[in-house]
Amino acid sequence: MRLASLLAADPDAARSLVARALGPLAQDTASADRLRQTLHGYLDARGSYVAAAERLHLHRNTVRYRVRRALALRGRALDENRLELELALVATRRLGSVALLPDATAVSGAG
């Protein structure tokens, strides 16, 4: 993806975008990663818990819980800065720890 390539060229800008868009979900932890992956899958499934569950091989209630948890940690509605949110999720998936914040405090309750 070209946008991910552009962000890779400037890791500080990538981290800034990811931190701004994801808040605590930008941490480099396994639990935050699960929440990011689930949220990304949910968005890719156009907001369908059932379709996201099928794609992610999870129960729909697990997807629902993780999406709600991710949004609560983010502290903003799904539609707020949606483009930035989706770009940040792509950046974390493509760039990995380069785009993430160090594990300062663990994100708990990722189910």
Chimera marker file (.cmm) of the C-alpha trace (Angstrom):
<marker_set name="trace">
<marker id="1" x="0.000" y="0.000" z="0.000" r="1" g="1" b="0" radius="0.5"/>
<marker id="2" x="1.416" y="3.362" z="-0.985" r="1" g="1" b="0" radius="0.5"/>
<marker id="3" x="0.241" y="5.168" z="2.131" r="1" g="1" b="0" radius="0.5"/>
<marker id="4" x="1.995" y="2.639" z="4.342" r="1" g="1" b="0" radius="0.5"/>
<marker id="5" x="5.151" y="3.183" z="2.293" r="1" g="1" b="0" radius="0.5"/>
<marker id="6" x="4.897" y="6.915" z="2.840" r="1" g="1" b="0" radius="0.5"/>
<marker id="7" x="4.455" y="6.392" z="6.568" r="1" g="1" b="0" radius="0.5"/>
<marker id="8" x="7.394" y="3.981" z="6.633" r="1" g="1" b="0" radius="0.5"/>
<marker id="9" x="9.582" y="6.738" z="5.220" r="1" g="1" b="0" radius="0.5"/>
<marker id="10" x="8.880" y="8.836" z="8.319" r="1" g="1" b="0" radius="0.5"/>
<marker id="11" x="8.515" y="6.585" z="11.388" r="1" g="1" b="0" radius="0.5"/>
<marker id="12" x="8.006" y="9.549" z="13.730" r="1" g="1" b="0" radius="0.5"/>
<marker id="13" x="5.070" y="10.769" z="11.640" r="1" g="1" b="0" radius="0.5"/>
<marker id="14" x="3.671" y="7.239" z="11.538" r="1" g="1" b="0" radius="0.5"/>
<marker id="15" x="3.867" y="6.881" z="15.332" r="1" g="1" b="0" radius="0.5"/>
<marker id="16" x="2.274" y="10.294" z="15.769" r="1" g="1" b="0" radius="0.5"/>
<marker id="17" x="-0.629" y="9.421" z="13.470" r="1" g="1" b="0" radius="0.5"/>
<marker id="18" x="-1.137" y="6.035" z="15.125" r="1" g="1" b="0" radius="0.5"/>
<marker id="19" x="-0.988" y="7.488" z="18.648" r="1" g="1" b="0" radius="0.5"/>
<marker id="20" x="-3.422" y="10.269" z="17.754" r="1" g="1" b="0" radius="0.5"/>
<marker id="21" x="-5.894" y="7.941" z="16.030" r="1" g="1" b="0" radius="0.5"/>
<marker id="22" x="-5.714" y="4.951" z="18.366" r="1" g="1" b="0" radius="0.5"/>
<marker id="23" x="-4.803" y="6.303" z="21.784" r="1" g="1" b="0" radius="0.5"/>
<marker id="24" x="-3.975" y="3.393" z="24.130" r="1" g="1" b="0" radius="0.5"/>
<marker id="25" x="-4.525" y="0.936" z="21.274" r="1" g="1" b="0" radius="0.5"/>
<marker id="26" x="-1.244" y="2.204" z="19.808" r="1" g="1" b="0" radius="0.5"/>
<marker id="27" x="0.761" y="0.368" z="22.460" r="1" g="1" b="0" radius="0.5"/>
<marker id="28" x="3.032" y="-2.462" z="21.391" r="1" g="1" b="0" radius="0.5"/>
<marker id="29" x="1.302" y="-5.195" z="23.410" r="1" g="1" b="0" radius="0.5"/>
<marker id="30" x="-0.360" y="-8.472" z="22.516" r="1" g="1" b="0" radius="0.5"/>
<marker id="31" x="-3.690" y="-7.377" z="23.992" r="1" g="1" b="0" radius="0.5"/>
<marker id="32" x="-3.723" y="-4.075" z="22.078" r="1" g="1" b="0" radius="0.5"/>
<marker id="33" x="-2.781" y="-6.006" z="18.933" r="1" g="1" b="0" radius="0.5"/>
<marker id="34" x="-5.791" y="-8.330" z="19.348" r="1" g="1" b="0" radius="0.5"/>
<marker id="35" x="-8.079" y="-5.330" z="19.746" r="1" g="1" b="0" radius="0.5"/>
<marker id="36" x="-6.577" y="-3.587" z="16.693" r="1" g="1" b="0" radius="0.5"/>
<marker id="37" x="-6.911" y="-6.723" z="14.555" r="1" g="1" b="0" radius="0.5"/>
<marker id="38" x="-10.501" y="-7.227" z="15.627" r="1" g="1" b="0" radius="0.5"/>
<marker id="39" x="-11.410" y="-3.588" z="15.015" r="1" g="1" b="0" radius="0.5"/>
<marker id="40" x="-9.750" y="-3.698" z="11.598" r="1" g="1" b="0" radius="0.5"/>
<marker id="41" x="-11.623" y="-6.901" z="10.733" r="1" g="1" b="0" radius="0.5"/>
<marker id="42" x="-14.884" y="-5.347" z="11.858" r="1" g="1" b="0" radius="0.5"/>
<marker id="43" x="-14.309" y="-2.278" z="9.682" r="1" g="1" b="0" radius="0.5"/>
<marker id="44" x="-13.331" y="-4.487" z="6.722" r="1" g="1" b="0" radius="0.5"/>
<marker id="45" x="-16.599" y="-6.377" z="7.242" r="1" g="1" b="0" radius="0.5"/>
<marker id="46" x="-18.488" y="-3.073" z="6.932" r="1" g="1" b="0" radius="0.5"/>
<marker id="47" x="-19.622" y="-3.100" z="10.536" r="1" g="1" b="0" radius="0.5"/>
<marker id="48" x="-20.971" y="-6.649" z="10.586" r="1" g="1" b="0" radius="0.5"/>
<marker id="49" x="-20.114" y="-8.612" z="13.718" r="1" g="1" b="0" radius="0.5"/>
<marker id="50" x="-21.134" y="-11.854" z="12.003" r="1" g="1" b="0" radius="0.5"/>
<marker id="51" x="-19.000" y="-11.284" z="8.905" r="1" g="1" b="0" radius="0.5"/>
<marker id="52" x="-16.042" y="-10.127" z="10.996" r="1" g="1" b="0" radius="0.5"/>
<marker id="53" x="-16.370" y="-13.196" z="13.226" r="1" g="1" b="0" radius="0.5"/>
<marker id="54" x="-16.300" y="-15.473" z="10.192" r="1" g="1" b="0" radius="0.5"/>
<marker id="55" x="-13.239" y="-13.739" z="8.746" r="1" g="1" b="0" radius="0.5"/>
<marker id="56" x="-11.391" y="-13.667" z="12.062" r="1" g="1" b="0" radius="0.5"/>
<marker id="57" x="-12.470" y="-17.172" z="13.142" r="1" g="1" b="0" radius="0.5"/>
<marker id="58" x="-13.987" y="-15.847" z="16.338" r="1" g="1" b="0" radius="0.5"/>
<marker id="59" x="-17.432" y="-15.944" z="17.929" r="1" g="1" b="0" radius="0.5"/>
<marker id="60" x="-19.516" y="-12.891" z="17.085" r="1" g="1" b="0" radius="0.5"/>
<marker id="61" x="-19.841" y="-12.038" z="20.782" r="1" g="1" b="0" radius="0.5"/>
<marker id="62" x="-16.041" y="-11.979" z="21.055" r="1" g="1" b="0" radius="0.5"/>
<marker id="63" x="-15.894" y="-9.575" z="18.122" r="1" g="1" b="0" radius="0.5"/>
<marker id="64" x="-18.613" y="-7.422" z="19.667" r="1" g="1" b="0" radius="0.5"/>
<marker id="65" x="-16.812" y="-7.338" z="23.036" r="1" g="1" b="0" radius="0.5"/>
<marker id="66" x="-13.428" y="-6.497" z="21.504" r="1" g="1" b="0" radius="0.5"/>
<marker id="67" x="-14.826" y="-3.768" z="19.254" r="1" g="1" b="0" radius="0.5"/>
<marker id="68" x="-16.590" y="-2.162" z="22.198" r="1" g="1" b="0" radius="0.5"/>
<marker id="69" x="-13.428" y="-2.456" z="24.308" r="1" g="1" b="0" radius="0.5"/>
<marker id="70" x="-11.292" y="-0.969" z="21.529" r="1" g="1" b="0" radius="0.5"/>
<marker id="71" x="-13.637" y="1.982" z="21.100" r="1" g="1" b="0" radius="0.5"/>
<marker id="72" x="-13.809" y="2.544" z="24.850" r="1" g="1" b="0" radius="0.5"/>
<marker id="73" x="-10.017" y="2.625" z="25.063" r="1" g="1" b="0" radius="0.5"/>
<marker id="74" x="-9.810" y="4.884" z="22.020" r="1" g="1" b="0" radius="0.5"/>
<marker id="75" x="-12.270" y="7.197" z="23.744" r="1" g="1" b="0" radius="0.5"/>
<marker id="76" x="-14.022" y="8.281" z="20.568" r="1" g="1" b="0" radius="0.5"/>
<marker id="77" x="-16.861" y="7.065" z="18.395" r="1" g="1" b="0" radius="0.5"/>
<marker id="78" x="-16.114" y="4.901" z="15.399" r="1" g="1" b="0" radius="0.5"/>
<marker id="79" x="-17.089" y="7.644" z="12.954" r="1" g="1" b="0" radius="0.5"/>
<marker id="80" x="-14.873" y="10.284" z="14.551" r="1" g="1" b="0" radius="0.5"/>
<marker id="81" x="-11.838" y="10.751" z="12.304" r="1" g="1" b="0" radius="0.5"/>
<marker id="82" x="-12.708" y="7.489" z="10.534" r="1" g="1" b="0" radius="0.5"/>
<marker id="83" x="-10.158" y="7.897" z="7.731" r="1" g="1" b="0" radius="0.5"/>
<marker id="84" x="-7.366" y="8.526" z="10.240" r="1" g="1" b="0" radius="0.5"/>
<marker id="85" x="-8.511" y="5.500" z="12.262" r="1" g="1" b="0" radius="0.5"/>
<marker id="86" x="-8.424" y="3.202" z="9.247" r="1" g="1" b="0" radius="0.5"/>
<marker id="87" x="-5.068" y="4.556" z="8.098" r="1" g="1" b="0" radius="0.5"/>
<marker id="88" x="-3.628" y="4.010" z="11.577" r="1" g="1" b="0" radius="0.5"/>
<marker id="89" x="-4.895" y="0.412" z="11.617" r="1" g="1" b="0" radius="0.5"/>
<marker id="90" x="-3.319" y="-0.236" z="8.223" r="1" g="1" b="0" radius="0.5"/>
<marker id="91" x="-0.065" y="1.357" z="9.376" r="1" g="1" b="0" radius="0.5"/>
<marker id="92" x="0.103" y="-0.835" z="12.472" r="1" g="1" b="0" radius="0.5"/>
<marker id="93" x="-0.598" y="-3.934" z="10.428" r="1" g="1" b="0" radius="0.5"/>
<marker id="94" x="1.952" y="-3.120" z="7.700" r="1" g="1" b="0" radius="0.5"/>
<marker id="95" x="4.668" y="-1.473" z="9.778" r="1" g="1" b="0" radius="0.5"/>
<marker id="96" x="4.308" y="-3.367" z="13.045" r="1" g="1" b="0" radius="0.5"/>
<marker id="97" x="6.302" y="-2.075" z="15.998" r="1" g="1" b="0" radius="0.5"/>
<marker id="98" x="7.770" y="0.777" z="13.913" r="1" g="1" b="0" radius="0.5"/>
<marker id="99" x="4.379" y="2.504" z="14.108" r="1" g="1" b="0" radius="0.5"/>
<marker id="100" x="3.591" y="1.540" z="17.690" r="1" g="1" b="0" radius="0.5"/>
<marker id="101" x="4.344" y="3.129" z="21.023" r="1" g="1" b="0" radius="0.5"/>
<marker id="102" x="6.527" y="1.309" z="23.534" r="1" g="1" b="0" radius="0.5"/>
<marker id="103" x="4.673" y="-0.788" z="26.090" r="1" g="1" b="0" radius="0.5"/>
<marker id="104" x="4.344" y="1.812" z="28.852" r="1" g="1" b="0" radius="0.5"/>
<marker id="105" x="1.233" y="0.330" z="30.410" r="1" g="1" b="0" radius="0.5"/>
<marker id="106" x="-0.500" y="-2.827" z="29.323" r="1" g="1" b="0" radius="0.5"/>
<marker id="107" x="-3.967" y="-2.721" z="27.798" r="1" g="1" b="0" radius="0.5"/>
<marker id="108" x="-6.074" y="-5.152" z="29.777" r="1" g="1" b="0" radius="0.5"/>
<marker id="109" x="-9.309" y="-6.918" z="29.042" r="1" g="1" b="0" radius="0.5"/>
<marker id="110" x="-8.657" y="-7.765" z="25.401" r="1" g="1" b="0" radius="0.5"/>
<marker id="111" x="-10.526" y="-11.038" z="25.814" r="1" g="1" b="0" radius="0.5"/>
<link id1="1" id2="2" r="1" g="1" b="0" radius="0.2"/>
<link id1="2" id2="3" r="1" g="1" b="0" radius="0.2"/>
<link id1="3" id2="4" r="1" g="1" b="0" radius="0.2"/>
<link id1="4" id2="5" r="1" g="1" b="0" radius="0.2"/>
<link id1="5" id2="6" r="1" g="1" b="0" radius="0.2"/>
<link id1="6" id2="7" r="1" g="1" b="0" radius="0.2"/>
<link id1="7" id2="8" r="1" g="1" b="0" radius="0.2"/>
<link id1="8" id2="9" r="1" g="1" b="0" radius="0.2"/>
<link id1="9" id2="10" r="1" g="1" b="0" radius="0.2"/>
<link id1="10" id2="11" r="1" g="1" b="0" radius="0.2"/>
<link id1="11" id2="12" r="1" g="1" b="0" radius="0.2"/>
<link id1="12" id2="13" r="1" g="1" b="0" radius="0.2"/>
<link id1="13" id2="14" r="1" g="1" b="0" radius="0.2"/>
<link id1="14" id2="15" r="1" g="1" b="0" radius="0.2"/>
<link id1="15" id2="16" r="1" g="1" b="0" radius="0.2"/>
<link id1="16" id2="17" r="1" g="1" b="0" radius="0.2"/>
<link id1="17" id2="18" r="1" g="1" b="0" radius="0.2"/>
<link id1="18" id2="19" r="1" g="1" b="0" radius="0.2"/>
<link id1="19" id2="20" r="1" g="1" b="0" radius="0.2"/>
<link id1="20" id2="21" r="1" g="1" b="0" radius="0.2"/>
<link id1="21" id2="22" r="1" g="1" b="0" radius="0.2"/>
<link id1="22" id2="23" r="1" g="1" b="0" radius="0.2"/>
<link id1="23" id2="24" r="1" g="1" b="0" radius="0.2"/>
<link id1="24" id2="25" r="1" g="1" b="0" radius="0.2"/>
<link id1="25" id2="26" r="1" g="1" b="0" radius="0.2"/>
<link id1="26" id2="27" r="1" g="1" b="0" radius="0.2"/>
<link id1="27" id2="28" r="1" g="1" b="0" radius="0.2"/>
<link id1="28" id2="29" r="1" g="1" b="0" radius="0.2"/>
<link id1="29" id2="30" r="1" g="1" b="0" radius="0.2"/>
<link id1="30" id2="31" r="1" g="1" b="0" radius="0.2"/>
<link id1="31" id2="32" r="1" g="1" b="0" radius="0.2"/>
<link id1="32" id2="33" r="1" g="1" b="0" radius="0.2"/>
<link id1="33" id2="34" r="1" g="1" b="0" radius="0.2"/>
<link id1="34" id2="35" r="1" g="1" b="0" radius="0.2"/>
<link id1="35" id2="36" r="1" g="1" b="0" radius="0.2"/>
<link id1="36" id2="37" r="1" g="1" b="0" radius="0.2"/>
<link id1="37" id2="38" r="1" g="1" b="0" radius="0.2"/>
<link id1="38" id2="39" r="1" g="1" b="0" radius="0.2"/>
<link id1="39" id2="40" r="1" g="1" b="0" radius="0.2"/>
<link id1="40" id2="41" r="1" g="1" b="0" radius="0.2"/>
<link id1="41" id2="42" r="1" g="1" b="0" radius="0.2"/>
<link id1="42" id2="43" r="1" g="1" b="0" radius="0.2"/>
<link id1="43" id2="44" r="1" g="1" b="0" radius="0.2"/>
<link id1="44" id2="45" r="1" g="1" b="0" radius="0.2"/>
<link id1="45" id2="46" r="1" g="1" b="0" radius="0.2"/>
<link id1="46" id2="47" r="1" g="1" b="0" radius="0.2"/>
<link id1="47" id2="48" r="1" g="1" b="0" radius="0.2"/>
<link id1="48" id2="49" r="1" g="1" b="0" radius="0.2"/>
<link id1="49" id2="50" r="1" g="1" b="0" radius="0.2"/>
<link id1="50" id2="51" r="1" g="1" b="0" radius="0.2"/>
<link id1="51" id2="52" r="1" g="1" b="0" radius="0.2"/>
<link id1="52" id2="53" r="1" g="1" b="0" radius="0.2"/>
<link id1="53" id2="54" r="1" g="1" b="0" radius="0.2"/>
<link id1="54" id2="55" r="1" g="1" b="0" radius="0.2"/>
<link id1="55" id2="56" r="1" g="1" b="0" radius="0.2"/>
<link id1="56" id2="57" r="1" g="1" b="0" radius="0.2"/>
<link id1="57" id2="58" r="1" g="1" b="0" radius="0.2"/>
<link id1="58" id2="59" r="1" g="1" b="0" radius="0.2"/>
<link id1="59" id2="60" r="1" g="1" b="0" radius="0.2"/>
<link id1="60" id2="61" r="1" g="1" b="0" radius="0.2"/>
<link id1="61" id2="62" r="1" g="1" b="0" radius="0.2"/>
<link id1="62" id2="63" r="1" g="1" b="0" radius="0.2"/>
<link id1="63" id2="64" r="1" g="1" b="0" radius="0.2"/>
<link id1="64" id2="65" r="1" g="1" b="0" radius="0.2"/>
<link id1="65" id2="66" r="1" g="1" b="0" radius="0.2"/>
<link id1="66" id2="67" r="1" g="1" b="0" radius="0.2"/>
<link id1="67" id2="68" r="1" g="1" b="0" radius="0.2"/>
<link id1="68" id2="69" r="1" g="1" b="0" radius="0.2"/>
<link id1="69" id2="70" r="1" g="1" b="0" radius="0.2"/>
<link id1="70" id2="71" r="1" g="1" b="0" radius="0.2"/>
<link id1="71" id2="72" r="1" g="1" b="0" radius="0.2"/>
<link id1="72" id2="73" r="1" g="1" b="0" radius="0.2"/>
<link id1="73" id2="74" r="1" g="1" b="0" radius="0.2"/>
<link id1="74" id2="75" r="1" g="1" b="0" radius="0.2"/>
<link id1="75" id2="76" r="1" g="1" b="0" radius="0.2"/>
<link id1="76" id2="77" r="1" g="1" b="0" radius="0.2"/>
<link id1="77" id2="78" r="1" g="1" b="0" radius="0.2"/>
<link id1="78" id2="79" r="1" g="1" b="0" radius="0.2"/>
<link id1="79" id2="80" r="1" g="1" b="0" radius="0.2"/>
<link id1="80" id2="81" r="1" g="1" b="0" radius="0.2"/>
<link id1="81" id2="82" r="1" g="1" b="0" radius="0.2"/>
<link id1="82" id2="83" r="1" g="1" b="0" radius="0.2"/>
<link id1="83" id2="84" r="1" g="1" b="0" radius="0.2"/>
<link id1="84" id2="85" r="1" g="1" b="0" radius="0.2"/>
<link id1="85" id2="86" r="1" g="1" b="0" radius="0.2"/>
<link id1="86" id2="87" r="1" g="1" b="0" radius="0.2"/>
<link id1="87" id2="88" r="1" g="1" b="0" radius="0.2"/>
<link id1="88" id2="89" r="1" g="1" b="0" radius="0.2"/>
<link id1="89" id2="90" r="1" g="1" b="0" radius="0.2"/>
<link id1="90" id2="91" r="1" g="1" b="0" radius="0.2"/>
<link id1="91" id2="92" r="1" g="1" b="0" radius="0.2"/>
<link id1="92" id2="93" r="1" g="1" b="0" radius="0.2"/>
<link id1="93" id2="94" r="1" g="1" b="0" radius="0.2"/>
<link id1="94" id2="95" r="1" g="1" b="0" radius="0.2"/>
<link id1="95" id2="96" r="1" g="1" b="0" radius="0.2"/>
<link id1="96" id2="97" r="1" g="1" b="0" radius="0.2"/>
<link id1="97" id2="98" r="1" g="1" b="0" radius="0.2"/>
<link id1="98" id2="99" r="1" g="1" b="0" radius="0.2"/>
<link id1="99" id2="100" r="1" g="1" b="0" radius="0.2"/>
<link id1="100" id2="101" r="1" g="1" b="0" radius="0.2"/>
<link id1="101" id2="102" r="1" g="1" b="0" radius="0.2"/>
<link id1="102" id2="103" r="1" g="1" b="0" radius="0.2"/>
<link id1="103" id2="104" r="1" g="1" b="0" radius="0.2"/>
<link id1="104" id2="105" r="1" g="1" b="0" radius="0.2"/>
<link id1="105" id2="106" r="1" g="1" b="0" radius="0.2"/>
<link id1="106" id2="107" r="1" g="1" b="0" radius="0.2"/>
<link id1="107" id2="108" r="1" g="1" b="0" radius="0.2"/>
<link id1="108" id2="109" r="1" g="1" b="0" radius="0.2"/>
<link id1="109" id2="110" r="1" g="1" b="0" radius="0.2"/>
<link id1="110" id2="111" r="1" g="1" b="0" radius="0.2"/>
</marker_set>
